[in-house]
Every structure is written in structure tokens, then in C-alpha cells.
Amino acid sequence: MPLEFLKRGRRNAASDRSLPEREEIEAQDYSLRLHFAAKSSDGVRMAARPGAIDDLPSILTEIVSGQIEVVEPVPVEFGSAAPVIEHVDEAMAWLNAHHDLSPVARHGLVVLERLDAVDLAFDTFVCALLDGEVDTSGYPSYSAIVGGVASHWDEATGEMIVRAVLGWGGKGVRGDTDRVAGRLLSRIFSNLVANRHALGLAPTDRPVPAAGRGGLVCPHCGFASAHERAFYCPKCGMRLLRG
């Protein structure tokens, strides 16, 4: 029986031992930089009245020509929802809460919630594509600007506080996006101030949900309040009844 394979093995071992050890090797580098940005205006106080939330999309009708969506506050069971893929449970809760929204609205929420510019524990967010393009799947490009107005109910007076808010971002940065966003924010804010129900400017501070987020159920619309300290329903603005 020939023993050539043994010779080949010895030759390969000798060849391996002859390879010099390298202190540095050639490497392929990979990196990804994400840039998110947002702008928000001062709040404008609106008179409390039935249907106040329903009137908010009209603020954007002269600015956008596409779809306008109303994203309501999330119920208590989605209190941990967050668009952070590293936190699997929070990301799954976020997808379950917003799976029926359009790609534009989901993109806007990813940017604005990551930057804490919108908090759906108490905010109602009226959103649209304000500037830029979408891809074939309907998702905005990194330089596209998404936003509109966010509102919450003042728990001291029951009046509605509305502010202009918008965001953009993703891979890369375009130099003129910030300038375009500033112009759009000014137009939305001007529409808010000119609204016939506007009562004046208001502080931009928003309510802080309690840690327990036990919540009360609104007897008027059935929405579970984001926190037990709430006096007004985040969704319909009606006064919450306490036992």
C-alpha cells in the first residue's frame, strides 16, 4: 500500500510551520452612522370643546397634499413600547401597537420617540410627509421630513395644548434639511396661532406619567388613562371620574 499521503502530511505540516506570524492582518471595516433630528415649537393653548382633536388635521391641509394620519395615545398595556430593537420586548410591544400605521407614520414615530419629541403616553400625534421622497416600500428617505402637530390636555384647565413637531433622519445627513425643517415648522406654528380657537401661548412642559401607570378607564370613550394622576382623558379630553 503506497504511503504517499503520509509524505504529503509531513510536507504540509512543515509548510505551516514556515509561515511567519503576523502582528497585523488585513481587515475589512464596516460602520453605520445614523443621524436623527427633530424640531418642536412652543405650545399653543386651544379652547376645550367637543371634537377638538378632530380639527387638528385641518392645520396641515394647506401644507401637505398627501395622507394625514392621527396617531392616538397608546393604552396602558403598551406602556413599555419603544422603537428600540435592542430591547426585544419593548420593540415587539411597539410593533403590536403601531402595526396598522402607514410607513410614513411609523418612520416619524421612530425618529420622534427616540428623541423624546413625542410621547404617546399622553400625546396625540397628527402626522404626514412634509417634504422629501419615499422609496418603493413607502418609507421616507433619510432626508425626508415627517411630522405635523402633537397635542395633550392641560390637566389644570382641561384645555388642549398643541405644538408643531417634525423630524427626519437615518443614514447620512443632507445640509439643507435643517433649513427646510425650520421653514416648515414656522408655517405649521403660524397656522396654530391663527386658529380661531387659539387662546395664546403655553409652556412646552408635558405631563410626566407616574411610574406605576395603573391608569383610569375613561367612561366616555373607554380609553385607559396613561397614569392614575390624570384628570383628563388623553384621547377624548373628557374629565375622568374617580370613585
C-alpha positions as CSV (number, residue, x, y, z in Angstrom):
1,M,0.0,0.0,0.0
2,P,1.5,3.4,-1.0
3,L,2.4,5.7,1.8
4,E,2.4,9.0,-0.3
5,F,-0.3,10.5,1.9
6,L,2.0,10.4,4.9
7,K,4.6,12.3,3.0
8,R,2.1,14.9,2.0
9,G,1.0,15.3,5.6
10,R,4.6,15.9,6.7
11,R,5.2,18.4,3.9
12,N,2.0,20.3,4.8
13,A,3.0,20.5,8.5
14,A,6.4,21.7,7.6
15,S,4.9,24.3,5.3
16,D,2.6,25.5,8.0
17,R,5.4,25.9,10.5
18,S,7.3,28.0,7.9
19,L,4.6,30.7,7.7
20,P,5.6,33.8,9.5
21,E,3.3,35.1,12.3
22,R,1.8,38.5,11.6
23,E,1.2,41.1,14.2
24,E,-1.3,42.9,11.9
25,I,-3.6,41.4,9.3
26,E,-5.7,42.9,6.6
27,A,-9.2,43.7,7.8
28,Q,-12.5,44.8,6.2
29,D,-14.0,47.6,8.2
30,Y,-17.8,48.2,8.4
31,S,-19.6,51.1,10.0
32,L,-23.0,52.7,10.0
33,R,-23.8,56.1,11.3
34,L,-27.4,57.1,12.0
35,H,-28.4,60.7,12.4
36,F,-31.8,61.7,13.8
37,A,-33.0,65.2,14.4
38,A,-36.3,66.9,15.4
39,K,-37.7,70.4,15.9
40,S,-40.7,71.4,18.1
41,S,-42.4,74.8,18.5
42,D,-43.9,76.5,21.6
43,G,-47.2,75.2,22.6
44,V,-50.5,77.0,21.7
45,R,-53.4,76.7,24.1
46,M,-56.7,75.8,22.4
47,A,-60.2,76.2,23.9
48,A,-61.6,72.9,25.2
49,R,-64.6,71.8,23.1
50,P,-66.1,68.7,21.7
51,G,-64.3,67.5,18.5
52,A,-61.1,69.5,19.2
53,I,-58.9,66.6,18.3
54,D,-60.8,66.0,15.0
55,D,-60.0,69.5,13.9
56,L,-56.2,69.1,14.1
57,P,-55.6,67.6,10.6
58,S,-57.0,70.8,9.1
59,I,-53.9,72.6,10.4
60,L,-51.8,70.6,7.8
61,T,-54.1,70.6,4.8
62,E,-52.6,73.7,3.2
63,I,-49.1,72.4,3.8
64,V,-49.2,68.8,2.6
65,S,-51.0,67.1,-0.3
66,G,-50.7,63.5,0.9
67,Q,-52.2,61.4,3.6
68,I,-52.6,62.8,7.1
69,E,-52.8,60.3,10.0
70,V,-53.9,60.7,13.5
71,V,-51.9,58.6,16.0
72,E,-53.7,58.4,19.3
73,P,-52.2,57.8,22.7
74,V,-51.4,54.2,23.4
75,P,-53.4,52.2,26.1
76,V,-51.7,51.2,29.3
77,E,-50.9,47.7,28.1
78,F,-48.4,49.2,25.6
79,G,-46.8,51.4,28.2
80,S,-43.4,49.8,27.7
81,A,-43.5,50.0,23.9
82,A,-40.4,51.7,22.4
83,P,-38.9,51.6,18.9
84,V,-35.5,50.2,20.2
85,I,-34.6,46.9,18.5
86,E,-32.0,46.1,21.2
87,H,-34.9,45.8,23.7
88,V,-36.9,42.9,22.1
89,D,-39.9,43.0,24.4
90,E,-40.3,46.8,24.1
91,A,-39.8,46.6,20.3
92,M,-42.4,43.9,19.9
93,A,-44.9,45.9,22.0
94,W,-44.2,48.9,19.8
95,L,-44.9,47.0,16.6
96,N,-48.1,45.5,18.0
97,A,-49.3,49.0,19.0
98,H,-48.5,50.6,15.6
99,H,-48.7,47.7,13.0
100,D,-51.7,49.3,11.3
101,L,-50.0,52.7,10.7
102,S,-48.5,53.7,7.3
103,P,-44.7,53.5,6.7
104,V,-44.6,57.3,6.9
105,A,-46.2,57.4,10.4
106,R,-44.1,54.6,11.7
107,H,-40.9,56.3,10.4
108,G,-41.9,59.5,12.1
109,L,-42.6,57.8,15.4
110,V,-39.2,56.0,15.3
111,V,-37.4,59.4,14.9
112,L,-39.6,61.4,17.3
113,E,-40.0,58.8,20.1
114,R,-36.3,58.0,20.0
115,L,-35.6,61.7,20.6
116,D,-38.4,62.1,23.1
117,A,-40.0,64.8,21.0
118,V,-43.3,62.8,21.1
119,D,-44.6,60.7,24.0
120,L,-47.7,58.6,23.2
121,A,-48.4,58.2,26.9
122,F,-50.4,61.4,26.6
123,D,-49.7,63.0,23.1
124,T,-52.0,62.7,20.1
125,F,-49.8,63.0,17.0
126,V,-51.1,64.2,13.7
127,C,-48.6,63.4,11.1
128,A,-47.8,63.5,7.3
129,L,-44.9,63.5,4.9
130,L,-44.0,67.2,4.9
131,D,-41.0,67.2,2.5
132,G,-38.9,64.7,0.5
133,E,-39.5,61.3,-1.2
134,V,-40.4,57.8,-0.2
135,D,-38.9,54.5,-1.5
136,T,-40.7,51.8,-3.3
137,S,-41.9,50.4,0.0
138,G,-43.4,53.7,1.1
139,Y,-40.8,54.5,3.7
140,P,-39.3,58.1,3.7
141,S,-35.7,58.7,2.8
142,Y,-33.3,59.9,5.4
143,S,-33.6,63.5,4.2
144,A,-37.4,63.4,4.1
145,I,-39.2,65.4,6.8
146,V,-42.2,63.8,8.7
147,G,-44.3,65.5,11.3
148,G,-47.2,67.8,12.0
149,V,-48.7,68.6,15.4
150,A,-48.8,66.9,18.8
151,S,-51.4,67.7,21.4
152,H,-52.2,66.9,25.0
153,W,-54.7,68.1,27.5
154,D,-53.7,70.5,30.2
155,E,-54.6,68.8,33.5
156,A,-55.0,72.1,35.3
157,T,-57.5,73.7,32.9
158,G,-58.7,71.0,30.6
159,E,-57.6,73.0,27.6
160,M,-55.7,71.4,24.7
161,I,-52.0,72.3,24.2
162,V,-50.9,71.9,20.6
163,R,-47.4,72.3,19.2
164,A,-45.7,71.8,15.9
165,V,-43.2,69.0,15.8
166,L,-41.3,67.3,13.0
167,G,-38.3,65.0,12.5
168,W,-36.0,63.4,10.0
169,G,-33.0,61.2,9.8
170,G,-31.4,57.8,9.1
171,K,-28.3,57.1,7.1
172,G,-26.4,60.2,6.1
173,V,-27.0,63.9,6.5
174,R,-28.2,66.5,4.0
175,G,-27.1,70.0,4.6
176,D,-30.3,71.9,3.7
177,T,-32.7,69.6,5.6
178,D,-32.4,71.7,8.8
179,R,-33.2,74.9,6.9
180,V,-36.3,73.3,5.2
181,A,-37.5,71.9,8.5
182,G,-37.2,75.3,10.2
183,R,-39.4,76.8,7.4
184,L,-42.0,74.1,7.7
185,L,-42.1,74.4,11.5
186,S,-42.8,78.1,11.1
187,R,-45.7,77.5,8.7
188,I,-47.3,75.0,11.0
189,F,-46.9,77.2,14.0
190,S,-48.4,80.2,12.2
191,N,-51.4,78.0,11.4
192,L,-51.8,77.1,15.0
193,V,-51.6,80.7,16.2
194,A,-54.1,81.8,13.5
195,N,-56.6,79.2,14.5
196,R,-59.9,80.7,15.7
197,H,-59.8,78.5,18.9
198,A,-56.3,79.6,19.9
199,L,-56.1,81.3,23.3
200,G,-52.4,82.1,23.4
201,L,-49.0,80.5,24.0
202,A,-48.4,77.8,26.7
203,P,-45.4,76.3,28.4
204,T,-43.9,73.4,26.5
205,D,-43.7,71.2,29.6
206,R,-45.7,67.9,29.2
207,P,-47.2,65.7,31.9
208,V,-45.0,63.1,33.5
209,P,-46.6,59.7,33.6
210,A,-46.5,58.1,37.1
211,A,-44.2,55.1,37.5
212,G,-47.0,52.6,38.1
213,R,-49.1,53.7,35.1
214,G,-52.1,52.0,36.7
215,G,-54.5,54.2,34.8
216,L,-58.2,55.0,34.9
217,V,-60.7,54.0,32.2
218,C,-62.5,56.9,30.6
219,P,-66.3,56.4,30.9
220,H,-66.8,58.4,27.7
221,C,-64.6,56.7,25.2
222,G,-63.3,53.6,27.1
223,F,-59.6,54.6,26.8
224,A,-57.4,53.6,29.7
225,S,-55.5,56.6,31.0
226,A,-51.7,56.6,30.9
227,H,-51.4,57.3,34.6
228,E,-53.5,57.4,37.7
229,R,-52.9,61.1,38.3
230,A,-54.6,62.1,35.1
231,F,-57.7,64.4,35.4
232,Y,-58.5,64.4,31.7
233,C,-58.6,61.5,29.2
234,P,-55.5,61.7,26.8
235,K,-57.7,60.6,23.9
236,C,-61.0,62.5,24.1
237,G,-60.2,65.2,26.7
238,M,-63.2,64.4,28.9
239,R,-62.8,64.7,32.7
240,L,-62.1,61.4,34.3
241,L,-64.5,60.2,37.0
242,R,-63.0,59.0,40.3
243,G,-64.6,56.7,42.8
